[in-house]
Amino acid sequence: MAKRVEEFSSRWGMILAMLGMAVGTGNIWRFPRIAASNGGGSFLVAWVVFLLAWSVPLIMVEFAMGKAARKGPPGAFARLVGPKFAWMGSFIAFTSTAIMFYYAVVMGWTLRYFWAAVVGELPGADPQALWSSFAYTPKVLWVHALAVGAGIWVVARGVKGIEAAAKVLIPSLFFLVVALTIRAVTLPGAEAGLNFLFTPSWEGLANYKVWLEALTQNAWDTGAGWGLIVAYAVYMRKTEDTSLNAFMLGFGNNTVSLMAGIMVLCTIFSMMPDAASQIVGEGNEGLTFIWIPQLFERMPLGRFFMSIFFLALLFAACTSLIAMIELAVRVLTDAGVRRGRAIALVGSAGFLLGIPSALNQQVFLNQDFVWGVGLMVSGLFFAIGVLRYGVTRFRNELVNTPHADLRIGRWWDWVIRLVVVEAVVLVLWWFYQVWGEPRFGTFGVGSVVLQWGVAIAIFLAANGWLVERLDRTAAEVRAEESEPSSVA
C-alpha cells in the first residue's frame, strides 16, 4: 500500500502533545523564582505583553512551517525559505538537541526526588545533604539513563505513542498543579504571596530589566522558537487550524506557569516569610531541590503534597524531553536515516553526551547558558525566515489557510519584524550581563561564541550535502506514495 504520513488523531490529542512539549521544568521551577525576583505583579504585566509579542507569533510560524513542509526545521527552511538556508534550521534543531542532553539530567533529578519524597527520605533528610550527596556524582547516571530510556520508549511508538503519553501525563500534570495551587492559597498568610504576585508597581514597570526578564522567560518556557513545534506540526491534519491552536498553546502553557508561581510564592510567604528573599535568590536548583522540601516539611500533610509536587515536575520534564528526542529523530529521518536507527542514535547520544553535565556542575551551567541564549538566536532565525519568504505572503498562504478558525490581521506582520529586534536585544543583553566573566569560563561570552561558531561553521559546510539528502529522501517518499496500492 501507499505510504501514509502519521497524524494526530484529533485536535485534542495534538494540543495535549503540544502542551506536553511546551510545559516543562522552566514553568514550575524557573517562573516562580524569576517572577519573585522581578517585582511580582510588574513582571506579570510584561510577561503577558511578550506572550503576545514573542511567543504566540513564533508559535504560529512553527505551526505553519511544520504543517506546510512536513519536515523538521532543516527541511522546512530548505523548502520554504530556500536551500541555502537549511543551515539555519540545522542550528535551531541542534540547539534544542544540545539542551536535550542536559535536560535528561534534570529529569533524572526529578525522578530521584519523587522517589525520595514517596519513601520518606524527604522531608526527614536534610535536603542540602541529599542534594550534595547525589547531584553531580556517579549516582545520577542511573536516573539519567532511566530518563533517556523513558523518552526513547515513547518516541519509538511514533506519533501514537507521543499522543497516548500526552493524554495521560498532561491532564495528570494539570490536576496535580491545580491541587497544589488550591492547597497553597488556603494556607495561613497566603494572601501576602498573592498580593506580591498580582500587584504591579509603576517603579517595576519602569525598570527595563523587568521587561527583558519577562521576554527571556517567554523565550524559555513556551517552546516558541525551539523548533519542537515544527517537528510535532508534521503530524497535524491538513485541515487543522494554525492561529487558534497557537493562542491555545501559548495561554495554556502560561496558565501552568502562573499556577506554579501562585503555588510556590503562597507557600513561601506562608511557611517561611522571613526567608523569601533568600529562597528566590538561590537559583533553579536551590529553590526546587533544597528549599521546596523544607517548605513542605512545615506544611500539614507535607510528605503527601511534596510527592505530588515532584510527580508534577517529573511529568513536565518527561513530556518536554519526549519532544526534544522526537525533534532530533525527525531531522535524521528527513535526511534518510531509518526511524529505528535514528531513535537508537539519538538515545545513545542523549545518554553519552549528557554524562559531562550529569557529573560536573560547571559543564551543566555552561551548557544551560550557551544553548539557553542560543534559543534567542533560534527565534531570530525563524523571524528572518518569515521575512525572506515574505511576511504578508507567509500570513496569507500559511497562517490564514482556508481551514483557519481565527484570521490573523496585519498586526502580525509588524510583530514578526519586532521579534527580530527583540532577539538581537536579548542576545546583547545577556552578553552584557556576563561581560565581566572570564571569556571562556562557565558564563563567558567567548565560550558561547566559540560553541555557536563551531556549530554554525559545520552546518554551513554541510548545507549542500544536507539539502541533497533531504531532496533524495523526499523524492523516494513521493515515488513510494505514487505507487498504486496493492489489492490482496
C-alpha positions as CSV (number, residue, x, y, z in Angstrom):
1,M,0.0,0.0,0.0
2,A,1.0,3.6,-0.5
3,K,2.8,5.1,2.5
4,R,0.7,7.3,4.6
5,V,2.0,10.0,6.9
6,E,1.0,9.5,10.5
7,E,-1.2,12.2,12.0
8,F,-2.6,13.1,15.4
9,S,-6.0,11.5,15.9
10,S,-7.7,14.8,16.9
11,R,-7.2,18.4,17.8
12,W,-7.4,17.5,21.5
13,G,-4.6,14.9,21.1
14,M,-2.5,17.4,19.2
15,I,-3.0,20.2,21.7
16,L,-2.1,17.9,24.6
17,A,1.0,16.8,22.8
18,M,2.0,20.4,22.1
19,L,1.3,21.4,25.7
20,G,3.5,18.5,26.8
21,M,6.2,19.9,24.6
22,A,5.8,23.4,25.9
23,V,5.2,22.8,29.6
24,G,8.4,21.8,31.3
25,T,10.6,22.4,34.4
26,G,11.0,26.1,33.3
27,N,7.3,26.7,34.1
28,I,7.5,25.1,37.6
29,W,11.0,25.8,38.8
30,R,12.1,28.9,36.9
31,F,9.0,31.0,36.6
32,P,8.2,31.4,40.3
33,R,11.8,32.5,41.0
34,I,12.1,35.0,38.1
35,A,8.6,36.4,38.9
36,A,9.6,36.9,42.6
37,S,13.0,38.4,41.7
38,N,11.5,41.0,39.3
39,G,8.7,42.6,41.2
40,G,5.9,40.1,41.1
41,G,2.9,42.0,39.6
42,S,5.1,44.2,37.4
43,F,6.8,41.2,35.9
44,L,3.4,39.6,35.2
45,V,2.3,42.6,33.1
46,A,5.5,42.5,31.0
47,W,5.2,38.7,30.7
48,V,1.7,38.8,29.2
49,V,2.8,41.5,26.8
50,F,5.7,39.4,25.5
51,L,3.4,36.3,25.3
52,L,1.7,38.2,22.5
53,A,4.8,39.9,21.1
54,W,7.1,36.9,21.1
55,S,5.6,33.5,21.9
56,V,2.3,33.4,20.1
57,P,3.7,34.9,16.8
58,L,6.6,32.4,16.8
59,I,4.3,29.5,17.7
60,M,2.2,30.4,14.6
61,V,5.4,30.4,12.5
62,E,6.4,26.9,13.7
63,F,2.9,25.5,13.3
64,A,2.7,26.9,9.7
65,M,6.2,25.7,8.7
66,G,5.8,22.2,10.0
67,K,2.4,21.7,8.6
68,A,3.3,23.1,5.1
69,A,6.7,21.4,4.8
70,R,6.0,18.1,6.7
71,K,9.7,18.2,7.8
72,G,11.8,19.2,10.7
73,P,13.5,22.6,10.9
74,P,16.3,21.9,8.3
75,G,13.9,20.6,5.7
76,A,11.3,23.3,6.4
77,F,13.8,26.0,5.9
78,A,15.2,24.4,2.8
79,R,11.7,24.1,1.3
80,L,10.1,27.4,2.4
81,V,13.0,29.8,2.8
82,G,15.4,28.4,0.3
83,P,18.0,25.6,0.1
84,K,20.8,28.0,1.1
85,F,19.1,28.5,4.5
86,A,18.9,24.9,5.6
87,W,21.8,25.6,7.9
88,M,19.5,27.9,10.0
89,G,17.1,25.1,10.6
90,S,20.0,22.8,11.5
91,F,21.2,25.3,14.1
92,I,17.7,25.6,15.5
93,A,17.4,21.8,15.7
94,F,20.9,21.3,17.2
95,T,20.2,24.0,19.9
96,S,17.2,22.1,21.2
97,T,19.1,18.8,20.9
98,A,22.0,20.2,22.9
99,I,19.5,21.2,25.6
100,M,18.1,17.7,25.5
101,F,21.5,16.3,26.5
102,Y,21.4,18.0,29.9
103,Y,17.7,18.2,30.2
104,A,17.6,14.5,30.6
105,V,19.8,15.0,33.7
106,V,17.2,17.4,35.1
107,M,14.5,14.8,34.6
108,G,16.7,12.3,36.4
109,W,16.9,14.7,39.4
110,T,13.1,15.0,39.5
111,L,12.8,11.2,39.4
112,R,15.2,10.8,42.3
113,Y,13.4,13.4,44.4
114,F,10.0,12.0,43.7
115,W,11.2,8.6,44.9
116,A,12.8,10.3,48.0
117,A,9.5,12.0,48.8
118,V,7.4,8.9,48.4
119,V,9.6,6.6,50.6
120,G,10.1,9.2,53.3
121,E,13.7,10.3,52.7
122,L,12.2,13.8,52.4
123,P,11.4,15.7,54.5
124,G,13.1,13.5,57.0
125,A,16.6,14.0,55.5
126,D,18.4,17.3,55.3
127,P,17.6,18.5,51.7
128,Q,21.0,20.1,51.3
129,A,22.7,16.9,52.4
130,L,20.7,14.8,50.0
131,W,21.4,17.2,47.1
132,S,25.1,17.3,47.9
133,S,25.4,13.5,48.1
134,F,23.5,13.0,44.8
135,A,23.9,15.8,42.3
136,Y,26.9,15.7,40.0
137,T,28.0,12.3,41.3
138,P,28.0,8.9,39.5
139,K,24.7,8.2,41.4
140,V,23.0,10.5,38.9
141,L,23.9,8.3,35.9
142,W,21.3,5.6,36.5
143,V,18.4,8.0,36.7
144,H,19.8,9.9,33.7
145,A,19.7,6.6,31.8
146,L,16.2,6.0,33.0
147,A,15.1,9.4,31.8
148,V,16.6,8.9,28.3
149,G,15.1,5.4,28.2
150,A,11.7,6.6,29.1
151,G,11.7,9.3,26.3
152,I,13.1,6.8,23.8
153,W,10.4,4.2,24.7
154,V,7.6,6.7,23.9
155,V,9.2,8.1,20.7
156,A,9.8,4.6,19.4
157,R,6.0,4.2,19.3
158,G,5.6,7.1,16.8
159,V,3.0,9.8,16.9
160,K,0.5,7.5,18.5
161,G,2.9,6.8,21.4
162,I,3.6,10.6,21.8
163,E,-0.2,11.3,21.8
164,A,-1.0,8.5,24.2
165,A,1.7,9.7,26.7
166,A,0.4,13.3,26.5
167,K,-3.2,12.2,27.1
168,V,-2.1,10.6,30.4
169,L,0.7,13.0,31.5
170,I,-0.7,16.4,30.7
171,P,-4.2,16.1,32.3
172,S,-2.4,14.5,35.3
173,L,0.0,17.3,35.4
174,F,-2.8,19.9,35.3
175,F,-4.6,18.1,38.1
176,L,-1.6,17.9,40.3
177,V,-0.7,21.6,39.8
178,V,-4.3,22.7,40.5
179,A,-4.4,20.6,43.6
180,L,-1.1,22.1,44.9
181,T,-2.3,25.7,44.0
182,I,-5.5,25.2,45.9
183,R,-3.6,23.9,48.9
184,A,-1.2,26.8,48.7
185,V,-3.8,29.6,48.6
186,T,-5.6,28.1,51.6
187,L,-2.5,28.3,53.8
188,P,-2.5,30.9,56.6
189,G,-0.8,34.1,55.3
190,A,-1.0,33.0,51.7
191,E,-2.7,36.3,50.8
192,A,0.7,38.0,51.2
193,G,2.1,35.9,48.3
194,L,-1.0,36.7,46.2
195,N,-0.6,40.4,46.8
196,F,3.0,40.3,45.9
197,L,2.4,38.3,42.7
198,F,-0.6,40.3,41.4
199,T,0.2,43.9,42.5
200,P,2.2,45.8,39.9
201,S,4.1,49.0,40.7
202,W,5.0,51.9,38.5
203,E,8.6,51.6,39.6
204,G,8.7,48.0,38.5
205,L,7.0,48.7,35.1
206,A,9.6,51.5,34.5
207,N,12.5,49.1,35.1
208,Y,13.9,47.8,31.7
209,K,15.3,44.7,33.4
210,V,11.8,43.5,34.4
211,W,10.8,43.7,30.7
212,L,13.9,41.9,29.5
213,E,13.5,39.1,32.1
214,A,9.8,38.8,31.1
215,L,10.9,38.4,27.4
216,T,13.5,35.9,28.3
217,Q,11.1,33.8,30.3
218,N,8.7,33.7,27.3
219,A,11.6,32.5,25.2
220,W,12.5,29.8,27.6
221,D,9.2,28.4,28.8
222,T,6.7,28.4,26.0
223,G,8.7,26.4,23.5
224,A,8.4,29.2,20.9
225,G,11.4,29.3,18.6
226,W,12.8,25.9,19.8
227,G,11.8,24.0,16.6
228,L,9.9,21.4,18.7
229,I,6.6,22.7,17.4
230,V,7.8,22.3,13.8
231,A,8.6,18.6,14.5
232,Y,5.1,18.0,16.0
233,A,3.3,20.0,13.4
234,V,4.5,17.5,10.8
235,Y,1.7,15.3,12.2
236,M,-1.0,17.9,12.1
237,R,-4.0,17.1,9.9
238,K,-4.1,19.2,6.7
239,T,-7.4,20.7,7.8
240,E,-6.1,21.7,11.3
241,D,-6.1,25.4,12.2
242,T,-2.8,27.2,13.0
243,S,-3.7,30.6,14.6
244,L,-6.2,29.4,17.2
245,N,-4.1,26.5,18.2
246,A,-1.1,28.9,18.7
247,F,-3.2,31.0,21.1
248,M,-4.4,27.9,22.9
249,L,-0.9,26.6,23.3
250,G,0.6,29.9,24.5
251,F,-2.1,30.7,27.0
252,G,-2.3,27.1,28.2
253,N,1.4,27.0,28.8
254,N,1.5,30.3,30.7
255,T,-1.5,29.2,32.8
256,V,0.6,26.4,34.2
257,S,3.4,28.9,34.9
258,L,1.1,31.2,36.7
259,M,-0.3,28.4,38.9
260,A,3.2,27.3,39.7
261,G,4.0,30.9,40.7
262,I,0.9,31.0,43.0
263,M,1.8,27.6,44.4
264,V,5.4,28.4,45.3
265,L,5.1,32.0,46.4
266,C,2.0,31.5,48.6
267,T,3.8,28.6,50.2
268,I,6.9,30.6,50.8
269,F,5.1,33.6,52.3
270,S,3.0,31.3,54.5
271,M,5.6,28.9,55.7
272,M,8.9,30.9,55.7
273,P,8.2,34.6,55.0
274,D,11.5,35.7,56.6
275,A,13.4,33.5,54.1
276,A,11.5,34.7,51.0
277,S,14.3,36.9,49.6
278,Q,17.0,34.2,50.2
279,I,14.9,31.5,48.6
280,V,14.2,33.4,45.3
281,G,17.9,34.2,45.0
282,E,19.0,30.5,45.3
283,G,18.7,29.7,41.6
284,N,16.5,27.0,40.0
285,E,18.3,24.1,41.6
286,G,18.4,25.7,45.1
287,L,14.7,26.7,45.0
288,T,13.4,23.3,43.8
289,F,15.6,20.7,45.4
290,I,16.7,22.4,48.6
291,W,14.1,24.9,49.7
292,I,10.9,23.3,48.4
293,P,11.4,20.2,50.7
294,Q,11.9,22.5,53.7
295,L,8.7,24.4,52.8
296,F,6.6,21.2,52.6
297,E,8.2,19.9,55.8
298,R,6.4,22.7,57.7
299,M,3.0,22.1,56.0
300,P,0.4,19.7,57.3
301,L,0.4,16.5,55.1
302,G,3.7,17.8,53.8
303,R,5.1,14.5,52.6
304,F,1.9,13.9,50.5
305,F,2.0,17.3,48.9
306,M,5.7,17.1,48.3
307,S,5.3,13.8,46.5
308,I,2.6,15.5,44.3
309,F,5.0,18.4,43.6
310,F,7.8,16.2,42.4
311,L,5.5,14.0,40.4
312,A,4.2,17.1,38.6
313,L,7.8,18.2,38.0
314,L,8.6,14.7,36.7
315,F,5.7,14.7,34.3
316,A,6.6,18.2,33.0
317,A,10.2,17.2,32.4
318,C,9.2,13.9,30.7
319,T,6.8,15.4,28.1
320,S,9.4,18.1,27.1
321,L,12.2,15.5,26.9
322,I,10.0,13.4,24.6
323,A,9.6,16.4,22.2
324,M,13.3,17.1,22.1
325,I,14.0,13.5,21.3
326,E,11.4,13.5,18.6
327,L,12.9,16.6,17.0
328,A,16.3,15.0,16.7
329,V,14.8,11.8,15.3
330,R,12.7,13.8,12.8
331,V,15.8,15.6,11.5
332,L,17.6,12.3,10.9
333,T,14.7,10.6,9.2
334,D,14.2,13.6,7.0
335,A,17.8,13.1,5.9
336,G,17.2,9.4,5.0
337,V,18.1,7.6,8.2
338,R,15.6,4.8,9.1
339,R,13.5,5.8,12.1
340,G,14.6,2.8,14.2
341,R,18.2,3.6,13.6
342,A,17.6,7.3,14.2
343,I,16.0,6.6,17.6
344,A,18.9,4.4,18.6
345,L,21.4,7.1,17.6
346,V,19.6,9.8,19.4
347,G,19.1,7.7,22.5
348,S,22.8,6.8,22.6
349,A,23.9,10.4,22.1
350,G,21.4,11.6,24.6
351,F,22.9,9.4,27.3
352,L,26.6,9.7,26.4
353,L,26.6,13.5,25.7
354,G,24.6,14.1,28.9
355,I,27.2,12.5,31.1
356,P,29.5,15.6,31.4
357,S,26.6,17.7,32.6
358,A,25.5,14.9,34.9
359,L,28.9,14.8,36.6
360,N,30.1,18.4,36.6
361,Q,28.1,21.4,37.7
362,Q,30.2,23.9,35.7
363,V,29.6,21.9,32.5
364,F,25.9,21.8,33.2
365,L,25.7,25.5,33.9
366,N,27.8,26.3,30.8
367,Q,25.6,24.2,28.5
368,D,22.5,25.7,30.0
369,F,23.8,29.2,29.4
370,V,25.2,28.6,25.9
371,W,22.2,26.9,24.4
372,G,19.6,28.8,26.5
373,V,20.8,32.0,25.0
374,G,21.1,30.1,21.7
375,L,17.3,29.9,21.8
376,M,17.2,33.7,21.2
377,V,19.1,33.1,18.0
378,S,16.7,30.3,17.0
379,G,13.8,32.8,17.4
380,L,15.8,35.3,15.3
381,F,16.3,32.7,12.5
382,F,12.6,31.8,12.4
383,A,11.7,35.5,12.1
384,I,14.4,36.0,9.4
385,G,12.9,33.0,7.5
386,V,9.5,34.6,7.5
387,L,10.8,37.9,6.3
388,R,12.7,36.2,3.4
389,Y,9.6,34.2,2.5
390,G,7.6,37.5,2.6
391,V,5.9,38.2,5.9
392,T,2.5,39.2,4.4
393,R,2.7,36.3,1.9
394,F,3.5,33.9,4.8
395,R,0.5,35.1,6.8
396,N,-1.9,34.8,3.8
397,E,-0.7,31.5,2.5
398,L,0.5,29.5,5.5
399,V,-1.3,31.0,8.5
400,N,-4.7,32.2,7.2
401,T,-5.4,28.9,5.4
402,P,-8.9,28.0,4.2
403,H,-9.5,26.0,7.4
404,A,-8.4,28.7,9.8
405,D,-10.7,29.3,12.7
406,L,-9.2,32.6,13.5
407,R,-8.0,35.1,10.8
408,I,-4.8,37.0,11.6
409,G,-4.5,40.6,10.6
410,R,-1.7,42.9,9.5
411,W,-0.6,43.4,13.1
412,W,1.2,40.1,12.9
413,D,3.4,41.3,10.1
414,W,4.8,44.1,12.4
415,V,5.2,41.8,15.4
416,I,7.3,39.4,13.4
417,R,9.6,42.3,12.5
418,L,9.6,43.2,16.2
419,V,10.8,39.7,17.0
420,V,14.0,40.3,15.1
421,V,14.7,43.4,17.3
422,E,13.7,41.5,20.5
423,A,16.0,38.6,19.7
424,V,19.0,40.9,19.0
425,V,18.4,42.9,22.1
426,L,18.1,39.7,24.2
427,V,21.4,38.3,23.0
428,L,23.3,41.6,23.5
429,W,21.7,42.0,27.0
430,W,22.8,38.5,28.1
431,F,26.3,39.2,26.8
432,Y,26.3,42.5,28.6
433,Q,25.4,40.8,31.9
434,V,28.3,38.3,31.7
435,W,30.8,40.6,30.1
436,G,33.0,40.7,33.3
437,E,33.2,36.9,33.5
438,P,36.3,35.0,32.2
439,R,35.9,34.9,28.4
440,F,36.0,31.1,28.2
441,G,34.6,30.4,31.7
442,T,31.3,28.9,32.6
443,F,29.3,32.0,31.6
444,G,31.9,33.6,29.3
445,V,31.0,35.3,26.1
446,G,33.9,33.6,24.4
447,S,32.6,30.2,25.4
448,V,29.2,31.0,23.9
449,V,30.6,32.4,20.6
450,L,33.0,29.6,20.2
451,Q,30.4,26.8,20.5
452,W,27.9,28.7,18.4
453,G,30.6,29.4,15.8
454,V,31.7,25.7,15.6
455,A,28.1,24.6,15.2
456,I,27.3,27.2,12.5
457,A,30.5,26.5,10.6
458,I,29.7,22.8,10.5
459,F,26.2,23.4,9.3
460,L,27.3,25.9,6.7
461,A,29.9,23.5,5.3
462,A,27.4,20.6,5.3
463,N,24.5,22.6,3.9
464,G,24.8,21.4,0.3
465,W,25.2,17.8,1.4
466,L,22.2,18.0,3.7
467,V,19.9,19.6,1.1
468,E,20.9,16.8,-1.3
469,R,19.9,14.2,1.3
470,L,16.7,16.0,2.0
471,D,15.8,16.1,-1.7
472,R,16.7,12.5,-2.3
473,T,14.6,11.3,0.7
474,A,11.7,13.5,-0.4
475,A,11.9,12.0,-3.9
476,E,11.9,8.5,-2.5
477,V,8.8,9.2,-0.4
478,R,7.0,10.8,-3.4
479,A,7.8,7.7,-5.6
480,E,6.6,5.4,-2.9
481,E,3.3,7.3,-2.4
482,S,2.7,7.4,-6.2
483,E,2.8,3.6,-6.5
484,P,-0.6,2.0,-6.9
485,S,-2.0,0.3,-3.9
486,S,-1.8,-3.4,-4.0
487,V,-5.0,-5.4,-3.7
488,A,-4.9,-8.6,-1.7
